[in-house]
């Protein structure tokens, strides 16, 4: 459950400091506020290079599976060969495993 955030902290930064924080937040794929909150609470902010591409591929596979499910429920297709989707998911799984191992070291 989301907690209501009604306490505000005002912070003055130089333009260079803000740009640096904004760039880090962008790299972490977080809004600036969420990034600053995580950093201030000493949460570990992990940036994984290559993750956006994997996420995009997973979303594409999910959309395709959803479309096939809709067609199957409509009775327009009766059987689907998911061998290619399974192979693509295996490649993505291996990529995520490799990224996780890089982060551990």
Backbone as ProteinMPNN parsed JSONL, in Angstrom:
{"seq_chain_A": "XXXXXXXXXXXXXXXXXXXXXXXXXXXXXXXXXXXXXXXXXXXXXXXXXXXXXXXXXXXXXXXXXXXXXXXXXXXXXXXXXXXXXXXXXXXXXXXXXXXXXXXXX", "coords_chain_A": {"N_chain_A": [[0.839, -1.178, 0.0], [0.584, 2.172, -0.86], [2.122, 4.832, 0.832], [0.984, 7.948, 2.062], [2.572, 10.862, 1.098], [3.245, 13.594, 2.685], [5.011, 15.324, 3.856], [7.396, 17.738, 3.23], [10.642, 18.351, 1.979], [12.859, 20.918, 1.42], [15.441, 21.637, -0.784], [18.424, 23.108, -1.757], [20.301, 23.316, -4.687], [23.143, 23.478, -6.859], [23.006, 24.142, -10.388], [24.646, 22.263, -11.642], [24.899, 20.24, -9.71], [22.243, 19.382, -9.55], [21.864, 18.433, -12.167], [23.667, 16.312, -12.168], [22.509, 14.608, -10.223], [20.025, 14.187, -11.44], [20.849, 12.864, -13.75], [21.881, 10.517, -12.669], [19.548, 9.484, -11.533], [18.064, 9.086, -13.843], [19.62, 7.133, -15.08], [19.213, 5.102, -13.261], [16.614, 4.658, -13.797], [14.588, 5.954, -12.377], [12.317, 8.353, -10.978], [13.467, 11.651, -10.103], [12.817, 12.43, -7.45], [12.217, 9.926, -6.212], [14.674, 8.679, -6.468], [16.334, 10.357, -4.902], [15.083, 10.031, -2.405], [15.582, 7.284, -1.955], [18.391, 7.277, -1.887], [18.828, 8.992, 0.288], [17.736, 7.554, 2.357], [19.55, 5.665, 2.625], [19.291, 3.399, 1.109], [20.251, 0.861, -1.08], [21.002, 1.792, -4.256], [20.81, 0.347, -7.21], [22.184, 0.19, -10.373], [21.73, -1.331, -13.37], [23.37, -2.023, -16.174], [22.125, -2.58, -19.41], [19.702, -3.65, -18.692], [17.319, -2.213, -19.504], [16.988, -2.979, -22.219], [16.498, -5.71, -22.019], [14.147, -5.665, -20.562], [12.453, -4.416, -22.424], [12.365, -6.418, -24.404], [11.128, -8.499, -22.948], [8.625, -7.332, -22.465], [7.673, -7.204, -25.085], [7.481, -9.946, -25.759], [5.572, -10.669, -23.871], [3.373, -9.135, -24.752], [2.894, -10.38, -27.24], [2.23, -12.996, -26.402], [-0.091, -12.397, -24.999], [-1.743, -11.509, -27.095], [-1.965, -13.886, -28.538], [-3.335, -15.417, -26.666], [-5.775, -14.043, -26.513], [-6.712, -14.464, -29.142], [-6.949, -17.253, -29.058], [-8.932, -17.549, -27.099], [-11.021, -16.395, -28.475], [-11.494, -18.309, -30.286], [-10.266, -18.311, -32.723], [-7.791, -19.363, -33.195], [-6.439, -22.606, -32.639], [-4.223, -23.986, -31.864], [-0.863, -23.415, -30.877], [2.547, -23.026, -31.579], [4.929, -22.642, -29.299], [7.65, -22.704, -29.264], [9.605, -20.888, -30.281], [9.11, -18.655, -28.663], [9.691, -19.715, -26.165], [12.41, -20.238, -26.484], [13.369, -17.625, -26.845], [12.755, -16.543, -24.341], [14.451, -18.09, -22.779], [16.947, -17.147, -23.614], [16.777, -14.496, -22.712], [16.539, -14.993, -19.969], [19.056, -16.088, -19.431], [20.577, -13.824, -19.977], [19.748, -12.094, -17.943], [20.662, -13.533, -15.746], [23.436, -13.37, -16.197], [23.813, -10.598, -15.926], [23.11, -10.312, -13.235], [25.153, -11.751, -12.008], [27.307, -10.135, -12.662], [26.728, -7.916, -11.114], [27.082, -8.905, -8.584], [29.784, -9.092, -8.295]], "CA_chain_A": [[0.0, 0.0, 0.0], [1.346, 3.406, -0.932], [1.941, 5.75, 1.945], [0.811, 9.339, 1.659], [3.777, 11.662, 1.339], [2.794, 14.969, 2.866], [6.09, 16.12, 4.437], [8.24, 18.214, 2.13], [11.978, 18.851, 2.301], [13.357, 21.805, 0.376], [16.87, 21.459, -0.932], [19.008, 23.987, -2.777], [21.41, 22.705, -5.409], [23.628, 24.189, -8.034], [22.53, 23.45, -11.593], [25.505, 21.108, -11.91], [24.53, 19.188, -8.772], [20.94, 18.846, -9.962], [22.063, 17.648, -13.4], [24.329, 15.069, -11.777], [21.503, 13.764, -9.565], [19.024, 13.819, -12.448], [21.459, 11.87, -14.637], [21.926, 9.252, -11.924], [18.169, 9.002, -11.423], [17.701, 8.602, -15.176], [20.333, 5.873, -15.267], [18.543, 4.118, -12.406], [15.23, 4.601, -14.27], [13.74, 6.408, -11.279], [12.121, 9.799, -10.905], [14.469, 12.289, -9.252], [12.372, 12.348, -6.058], [12.369, 8.553, -5.719], [16.111, 8.422, -6.36], [16.849, 11.101, -3.747], [14.566, 9.356, -1.208], [16.309, 6.027, -1.772], [19.758, 7.602, -1.484], [18.796, 9.603, 1.617], [17.407, 6.516, 3.334], [20.684, 4.737, 2.526], [18.953, 2.197, 0.369], [21.208, 0.623, -2.149], [20.45, 2.076, -5.57], [21.588, -0.461, -8.141], [21.968, 0.468, -11.783], [22.171, -2.489, -14.136], [23.474, -1.726, -17.604], [21.544, -3.609, -20.27], [18.382, -4.075, -18.238], [16.204, -1.685, -20.309], [16.805, -3.763, -23.439], [15.875, -6.973, -21.622], [12.765, -5.33, -20.193], [11.719, -4.169, -23.666], [12.133, -7.722, -25.028], [10.132, -9.217, -22.155], [7.324, -6.721, -22.727], [7.259, -7.619, -26.423], [7.048, -11.344, -25.687], [4.312, -10.676, -23.123], [2.296, -8.649, -25.638], [2.602, -11.417, -28.226], [1.502, -14.078, -25.726], [-1.432, -11.896, -24.709], [-2.5, -11.519, -28.348], [-2.283, -15.288, -28.848], [-4.368, -15.84, -25.712], [-7.045, -13.447, -26.954], [-7.148, -15.188, -30.344], [-7.374, -18.595, -28.656], [-10.216, -17.414, -26.419], [-12.029, -16.074, -29.487], [-11.671, -19.487, -31.128], [-9.68, -18.079, -34.045], [-6.677, -20.304, -33.313], [-6.634, -23.74, -31.742], [-2.943, -24.526, -31.41], [0.245, -22.498, -31.103], [3.877, -23.551, -31.279], [5.61, -21.631, -28.5], [9.077, -23.019, -29.218], [10.399, -19.671, -30.458], [8.943, -17.815, -27.473], [10.435, -20.362, -25.087], [13.836, -20.016, -26.745], [13.649, -16.213, -26.582], [12.734, -16.375, -22.89], [15.67, -18.707, -22.248], [18.044, -16.205, -23.892], [16.609, -13.382, -21.784], [16.842, -15.494, -18.635], [20.519, -16.171, -19.34], [21.088, -12.449, -19.932], [19.495, -11.58, -16.591], [21.599, -14.243, -14.863], [24.766, -12.786, -16.408], [23.799, -9.257, -15.313], [23.086, -10.487, -11.779], [26.487, -12.163, -11.596], [28.179, -8.955, -12.772], [26.422, -7.034, -9.983], [27.6, -9.511, -7.361], [31.25, -8.924, -8.232]], "C_chain_A": [[0.882, 1.239, 0.0], [1.055, 4.275, 0.278], [1.816, 7.159, 1.404], [2.066, 10.113, 2.041], [3.347, 13.119, 1.455], [3.824, 15.847, 3.58], [7.055, 16.467, 3.317], [9.574, 18.689, 2.692], [12.426, 19.709, 1.128], [14.876, 21.734, 0.371], [17.374, 22.381, -2.034], [20.233, 23.307, -3.363], [21.911, 23.654, -6.483], [23.054, 23.474, -9.249], [23.353, 22.2, -11.911], [25.162, 19.938, -10.988], [23.208, 18.551, -9.179], [21.095, 17.97, -11.208], [22.721, 16.309, -13.094], [23.335, 14.101, -11.138], [20.464, 13.295, -10.576], [19.571, 12.756, -13.394], [21.528, 10.51, -13.948], [20.533, 8.649, -11.791], [17.705, 8.425, -12.757], [18.354, 7.257, -15.452], [19.679, 4.759, -14.462], [17.084, 3.914, -12.798], [14.258, 4.899, -13.13], [13.47, 7.885, -11.44], [13.133, 10.383, -9.921], [14.08, 12.175, -7.784], [12.569, 10.963, -5.461], [13.843, 8.212, -5.536], [16.686, 9.1, -5.121], [16.359, 10.455, -2.454], [15.35, 8.079, -0.925], [17.732, 6.298, -1.288], [19.788, 8.158, -0.062], [18.507, 8.566, 2.7], [18.473, 5.421, 3.355], [20.282, 3.392, 1.946], [19.973, 2.058, -0.734], [20.494, 0.863, -3.478], [21.342, 1.372, -6.586], [21.187, -0.101, -9.558], [22.551, -0.696, -12.561], [22.172, -2.109, -15.603], [22.904, -2.891, -18.406], [20.155, -4.042, -19.867], [17.234, -3.475, -19.051], [15.934, -2.488, -21.584], [16.109, -5.087, -23.128], [14.413, -6.739, -21.267], [11.908, -5.12, -21.432], [11.394, -5.49, -24.365], [11.062, -8.508, -24.283], [8.73, -8.657, -22.382], [6.794, -7.15, -24.092], [6.75, -9.058, -26.434], [5.713, -11.433, -24.946], [3.141, -10.197, -23.97], [1.902, -9.716, -26.65], [1.822, -12.574, -27.606], [0.073, -13.658, -25.395], [-2.299, -11.912, -25.966], [-2.891, -12.942, -28.732], [-3.379, -15.81, -27.925], [-5.735, -15.302, -26.11], [-7.581, -14.192, -28.169], [-7.634, -16.596, -30.0], [-8.732, -18.543, -27.956], [-11.345, -17.075, -27.376], [-12.322, -17.269, -30.385], [-11.056, -19.332, -32.506], [-8.432, -18.912, -34.276], [-6.891, -21.405, -32.299], [-5.317, -24.219, -31.149], [-1.832, -23.56, -31.783], [1.539, -23.207, -30.752], [4.648, -22.443, -30.562], [7.112, -21.896, -28.38], [9.956, -21.788, -29.352], [10.308, -18.759, -29.24], [9.718, -18.397, -26.3], [11.93, -20.148, -25.26], [14.228, -18.568, -26.455], [13.672, -15.939, -25.081], [13.978, -16.976, -22.245], [16.872, -17.792, -22.451], [17.971, -15.034, -22.914], [16.941, -13.799, -20.353], [18.359, -15.568, -18.435], [21.145, -14.785, -19.264], [20.903, -11.849, -18.541], [20.44, -12.245, -15.596], [23.003, -13.651, -14.981], [24.858, -11.397, -15.776], [23.836, -9.362, -13.794], [24.458, -10.898, -11.268], [27.48, -11.007, -11.665], [27.968, -8.044, -11.564], [26.975, -7.573, -8.687], [29.087, -9.26, -7.192], [31.659, -7.503, -8.213]], "O_chain_A": [[1.827, 1.333, 0.784], [-0.093, 4.434, 0.694], [2.456, 7.52, 0.417], [2.551, 10.023, 3.169], [3.114, 13.791, 0.451], [3.534, 17.005, 3.881], [7.478, 15.6, 2.553], [9.632, 19.338, 3.737], [12.376, 19.275, -0.023], [15.509, 21.77, 1.426], [16.803, 22.422, -3.124], [21.087, 22.793, -2.641], [21.178, 24.525, -6.952], [22.654, 22.315, -9.148], [22.817, 21.201, -12.391], [25.136, 18.786, -11.421], [23.067, 17.329, -9.156], [20.516, 16.886, -11.284], [22.373, 15.29, -13.691], [23.318, 12.915, -11.468], [20.069, 12.129, -10.565], [18.844, 11.848, -13.796], [21.266, 9.478, -14.566], [20.363, 7.437, -11.923], [17.033, 7.395, -12.794], [17.72, 6.35, -15.991], [19.597, 3.617, -14.915], [16.391, 3.09, -12.201], [13.257, 4.208, -12.94], [14.305, 8.607, -11.985], [13.599, 9.691, -9.016], [14.928, 11.855, -6.95], [13.035, 10.836, -4.329], [14.22, 7.543, -4.574], [17.443, 8.482, -4.372], [17.127, 10.337, -1.499], [15.737, 7.823, 0.215], [18.22, 5.624, -0.381], [20.687, 7.824, 0.71], [18.982, 8.691, 3.828], [18.316, 4.391, 4.012], [20.88, 2.365, 2.268], [20.49, 3.048, -1.25], [19.496, 0.208, -3.781], [22.492, 1.761, -6.791], [20.005, -0.088, -9.901], [23.734, -1.011, -12.425], [21.119, -1.9, -16.205], [23.177, -4.052, -18.105], [19.485, -4.739, -20.629], [16.243, -4.169, -19.277], [14.781, -2.657, -21.98], [15.24, -5.531, -23.878], [13.545, -7.531, -21.634], [10.771, -5.586, -21.491], [10.283, -5.67, -24.864], [10.188, -9.114, -24.904], [7.763, -9.412, -22.481], [5.604, -7.428, -24.239], [5.719, -9.356, -27.038], [4.826, -12.187, -25.348], [2.053, -10.771, -23.921], [0.716, -9.936, -26.893], [0.869, -13.076, -28.202], [-0.857, -14.458, -25.495], [-3.469, -12.289, -25.903], [-4.006, -13.183, -29.194], [-4.252, -16.563, -28.358], [-6.734, -16.019, -26.051], [-8.767, -14.517, -28.226], [-8.609, -17.079, -30.575], [-9.586, -19.397, -28.194], [-12.499, -17.423, -27.125], [-13.281, -17.251, -31.156], [-11.309, -20.159, -33.382], [-8.047, -19.147, -35.421], [-7.455, -21.177, -31.229], [-5.293, -24.791, -30.059], [-1.847, -22.962, -32.859], [1.617, -23.907, -29.743], [4.976, -21.422, -31.165], [7.766, -21.362, -27.484], [10.941, -21.646, -28.628], [11.303, -18.161, -28.83], [10.333, -17.66, -25.53], [12.64, -19.902, -24.285], [15.289, -18.31, -25.888], [14.518, -15.184, -24.602], [14.5, -16.43, -21.273], [17.719, -17.671, -21.566], [18.988, -14.628, -22.351], [17.559, -13.036, -19.611], [18.876, -15.16, -17.396], [22.137, -14.591, -18.562], [21.796, -11.176, -18.025], [20.961, -11.582, -14.699], [23.681, -13.454, -13.972], [25.87, -11.06, -15.161], [24.524, -8.581, -13.136], [24.885, -10.443, -10.207], [28.383, -10.905, -10.834], [28.924, -7.464, -11.049], [27.304, -6.806, -7.783], [29.591, -9.221, -6.07], [32.852, -7.205, -8.162]]}, "name": "protein", "num_of_chains": 1, "seq": "XXXXXXXXXXXXXXXXXXXXXXXXXXXXXXXXXXXXXXXXXXXXXXXXXXXXXXXXXXXXXXXXXXXXXXXXXXXXXXXXXXXXXXXXXXXXXXXXXXXXXXXXX"}
